[in-house]
């Protein structure tokens, strides 16, 4: 519509200017013609018209031959009376006769006249008049032609613009259809971009990138919601089990059962429920990304203390401390000492809990590739490959060896992963069925550690 409006404005202006120039050109030719005839009449006017009016056919024929290009010739006496003329029917209406200038006067018909008057040597006035009927007819025809041509031109421009706009909007129409399918839930749909160098092509590319990110976010959120529902169901089940036991032993005590046994079991279940609640609270605090109590921490000291605690709890198990690829040496990092001790304790406790009594547990401390490493390895049965991707999920247990009877609620490794991630590190697992498992914690060392928050 804007293109058509501009085209219309341009055609109107060009036609107005063109017709004005055409009129000026034709008016100039008329003026030059009558001025030239006026000069001839000034010198030879009395030769053309005799002193007395002659009304014979010979005079008319003479005037027709001499003044073939003029519409009208008139001679006025000094007192303003018409002496002679060549008019038949139509003639100019002269109210004020002016000499030496060319001007326009009305006529007895519907068209004006252009006239020029000169004074003759004998005192008479010679007037040459040219009818503007032909000029106005030419101007009217030019206007009609201009209007017709402009209308056809605008029609062709409109049709061409409509075709070009439809062709240009075709990619956007396809995008609209794709967007409608996406709005109906088909997030796998993508916009086809034929030429990425055009604006529709760049828009299609940007839309596809946005859709990829949107689909990834939706998939991640769906997975997160699934994990959350599973976590809530498992947590409810884990809490319901000790609560059911507490209620049962309390009922047994009320009915006069063994009071000591009932109280002991109630205390055990309460302690188990307290550990579970504390673990859940720890995960909630880590999810909130609360500031850590950072400071220098020696991983060698942390590992040694953890091993001493393990030997006190299970003195029959073989737990040893070695260096990572060399002799033992202090390994300093910047972190929250209490959290890092919890990491070491969870890994060692996990290895002791889920391996046979004759399996060895080895804790290694060292540096590699600019990172501090804490490794806990065992010689147990290992972990099946299908369970490895979900080892760090909350409340996830592997088989019967990770049942509640073994004391595991499935939160230890989730807490390890959350603490290590909050320190800017990562956890890796190396395991094969029948070849044991090795959990490696990589932390920024003291030179590359993040500043305290």
N, C-alpha and C positions, 0 to 999 in steps of 0.2 A: 504493500500500500504506500509506503514512503517513497519507493522508487517511482511508482506511477504518479504520485503527487509531484515529485521533482520534475519528472518528464513533462507533465502537463504545464507546470509553471514555465519550464524552459521553452516549450513550443509556443505558449501564449506570448511570452516576451519576444521571441524571435519573429513571430508573425506580426505583432504590433510594430516592431521596429522595421521589418521589411516592407510592410504596407505604407508606413509613414515615409520611408525613403523612396518607394515607388511613386507616391503622390508628389513628393517634392521634386523628383526627377521629371515627371510628366508636366507639373506646373512650371518648372523652369523652361522646358522646351516650348510650352505655349507662350510664356513671357518673351522668350527670345524671338519667336516667330512673329508675334504681333508688334514687338518693338522694331524688328527689321522692316516690316511692312509700314510701320509708322514713319520711319525715316524715308522710305521710298515715297510715301504719300506726301511728305512735307515738301518734296521737291517737284513731284509730278501729279499732285492731287488735282489741280485745276485742269490738267490735260485729260484726266479720266472723267471728271464731271464738268460739263459746260456751265456757263454763268447762270443760265436759266434751267429750271428743271426740265428734263426731257423724259417723257413717259413712253418712248417707242421701244419696240422689241430689239432694235439695233443696240441701244444703250445697255439693255439687260444682257445681251450676248457679249458686248464688250466688257462689261463688269465681270461676267462669269469667267471670261478668259483671263483678264488681268488679275483678278483676285480669287483665283480658284482655291487657294489654300485658306482664305479668310472666310469666316462665317458671316461677318457683317461689316460693312463700311458705312460710316455716316459723316456728313459734313454739316456743321452748325455755323450759323452766321454770328457776327460779333454780338448781336443782342440775344443770343441763345436759342434762336429758332432753327428748327431742322430744315436744312436746305435740300439735302438729298440723302438717300440711303439705299441699301440693297436688301433690306428686310422684306420678307414675304409675310410670315405670320408671327413667328416668335421673335422677340427683340428684347434687349436689356432695358431695365427701368433705371434711367439716369436722373437722379435728383440733384446731385452736385457734380458738375463737370470739372474735373481737375486735369491739368495738362502736365506732361513731363513725368508722370508716374504711372505704374501699372497696378491696377487694383481690381477687386471683385465687386460686382453689383448683382442684385437679383434680376431675374428675367420674368417675362410675362407667363412663361410656362413653369415647370417644376424644377428647373435646373438654373444655376447661376451663370453669369458671364464674366469673362476676364477681358478688360479693355485697357487701351492706352490711347491717350489723346495728345496731339501736337498742334501748335498754332501755325497756320499757313502765313506766307508773306502778305496776303491780301486781307488778313484779319480774321478769316474763317478758322474754324477748328476742325481738324481731320481726326476722326475717331475710328480706330480698328478694334473690333470686339470679337472674341473667340468664345464660342459656347463650351461650357465645361461638362456637357452631357456625356460626351464620349469618355472624358476623364473619370467622371463618376461611375459610368457603366463599367469601365475597366477596373476601377477600385472595388466596386461591388463584386465583380467576377473574381478578382484576386482574393477578396475576403472569403467568398464561398469556396474557392479552391483550397485556400489555406485551412479553412475549417474542416473540409472533407479529408484533406491529406492528414491533418493533425488527428482527426478521429480514427482514421485507419492506422496511423502510426501508433497512437496510444493503445489501440486494440491489439496490434501486433506486439507492442512492448509488454502489455499486460499478460498476453498468452505466453510470451517468452519468459517473463519473470516468474509466472506461475509454474512453468515447467522447470525452470532452474531452481526455484525454491523447493519444489517437491523433490527434485533430484538431490538437492543439498540436504534436505531434511530426512531423506531415506535412512541414513545411519541412525539419526535420533529416533526415528519411528521404530527401528529395530531395538534400540536401547529401551524405549518405552515398553515394548512388548516383553523384553527380557526382565525389566524392572517389575512388571506386573506378575510374571511367573515367580520372581524372587519373593515378592510380597505375599504370594500364596504359599510360601514355604519351601520352594525349590532353591535352596542355597547353593546347589552345585552348578546352577546355570551361570554361564559367562557370556559377555558381550564380545562378538566377533569384530576385530579391528582389522580392516583390509590394509589401510595405509597409516602406520603409526606417526607419520610426519604431518598429517592434517589435524585440524582441531578436533573433529569427531574421533579420529584415531587416538589422539592423546587422551581425550575424555574417556574413550572405551578402555584404554590401558589403565588409567587411574581408577576407573570403576572396578576393573578386574582385580587390581591390587587391593582396593578397599574390600571387595567381596572375599578375597582370600583371607585377609586379616579378620573380617567379620566371621567367616566360617570357622577359622581357627579359634577365635574367641568363644564362639558358641560351643564348639566341640570341647574346649577346655572347661567352660562353665558347666556343660553337661557332665563331663567327667568329674569335675569338682563336686557337683551336686550328688552324683552317684556315690562318690567316696564319702561325702558327708552323711548321706542317708545310711550307708553301710556302717560308718563309724558310730553314728548315734544308735543304730540297732545293736552293734556289738557292745558299745559302752553300757547301754541299758541292760543287755544280757549279763555283762560282767558284774554290774552292780546288783542286779537282781539275785544272782547266785549267792553271794555272801549274805545278802539281806534275808533270803529264804532260809539259809542255814541258821542265822542268828534267831530268826523267829521260831524255827523248829526247836532249837536247843532251849530257848527261853520257855517255850511251851512244855518241853520235857522237864525242865527244872520246876515249873509251876505244878506239875503233876506229881512231884516227889521223886523224880529220877536222881541219878548220880549228880549231885550238885557240883562237885569238883570237875568232873569230866565236861559237864555242860558249860561251866564257866570258862574252862580252858578252850573249848571249841569256839565259844562266843568271842573270846579274846583273839584267837587265831583268825577268825573270819573278819573281825573288826580291823585287825592289823592288815590283813590282805586288802580289805576295802580301802583303808587309809593309804596304802601304797598306790593303789589304782587311782584314787582321787588326787594324790600328790602328783602322779605322772600326768594326769589329764590337766592339772593346773599348770604344771611346767610347760606343757605343749601350748596351752592357751597364752601363757606369758610370752613364749617365744614367737607365737603368731602375731602378737601385738607389737613385736619388735621394740621391746623396752630397752633402754640403754644398758649396756653391759658394764660391769665393774671391772674395767680393763686395768691391766698392770703386767709387769714382767712375770712370766711363768716358765719354769724349767720342766719340760716334758719328761726328762729323765727322772726327776724327783717324783713327779706325778705317777709315772709308771711303777717306780720302786715301791711307793706307798700302796698302790693298788695291789701289787703282787703280795706284799706283806699281809694286807687285809684278807686276800684270797686264801693264803696259806693258813691263816688263823681259822677261817670259816670251814675250809675243806683241806685239812692237813694231809689227807691221803692222796690228793691230786698233785701231779707234777707240773708246776708253773715256773717258768724261768724267764730271765731278762737278758737280752743280748743287744749288741749294736747293729744298726742297719748297714751291713756291708763292711763292718770294721769294728774297732774297739768302742767301748762305751764312752760317751762324752756328753757334757751338758748340751741341751738343745733349748735355746731360749726363744720364746714367742711372746707377743703382747696379746693378752686375752683375759677372760674371766676365769680365774683359777678354779672356783667352785664348779663352774659349768664344765670345764675341761676335765676335772677329776670325775665328774659324773659320766662323761664320755668314756673315759678309761674303765671305770667301774662297770658300766653297762656292757661294754665289749667283752671284758674278761668274764663277767658274770654270765653273759650269753654263751660264751664258749664253754664254760664249766657246766652250765645247765643242760646244754643240748648235745653233749658228746659223751661217749662211754667213759667209765671210770679209768680205763687204761689209756685214754687219749692224752697226749701231751698238749700243753698250751704254752706258746712262746710269744713274748711281748718284745717288740723291737722298736728302738728309737734312733732317729738319725736325720740326715738331710739329704735331699736329692732335688736337682734342678731348681734350686732357689727356694725350696719349700721344706718346712719341718714335717716329719713323718712319724706317726705313731701307728704301729702295725700290731694286730693281735691275730695270731694264726693258731690253728689246731690241726690235729691229725685224725679228726673224726670222720664220719661217713660222707661229709660234704653235703651240698644242697642241690637238689634237682634243678636243671636249667630253667624249667618253666616257672619256678618260684622266684628266681633271682630278680626279675623286674619289679616285684611287689614286696621285696624284703623290707623296705623302709616305709611301707604304708602302715597307717595306724591300726592297731588291733588285728594285724595279719599274722597268722601262725601257719607253719608248714607241717602238715601231717600230724601223726600221733605223737611224734617226738617233741612237738611244741604245744602239747595240750596243757590244760590247767593243772593237771596232776604234776607236771614238771615245774609249775610255778610261774609260767610265762603268760602275760596278758597281751603280748603283741605290741607293746609300746616302747620297749627299750631301744630298738634300732631307729624308730621314728624320732625319739628324743635325741639320739646321737646325730641323725641327719640334720635336725633343726638347729642344734647347738653349733655344729660345724659350719652350717650355712650362715648362721649369724656372725661367725668369725671370718667370713670371706673365704672359707675353704670348701673341700669336697670330700666325699667318702666313696671308695671303690671297693668292689668285692671280687675276689679271685677264688673260684671254687669249681670243683669237679666231683661228681659222684665217686666216692671211694678214695678221694685224695685230700679230704679236709677242706677247710675254708680259711681265707685270709681277708680280714677287713683292714683297709689302709685309710688312715685319716691324714689328709694333706692340709696343712695350715701355713699361712704366710709366716716366714721366720721373723726374727727381731728386726732385720734390716728392711723387710718389705711389708711389715705388718701395718694395718690401718691405724690411724690415730684414734685415741679414745673419744667416744661420743659424749 
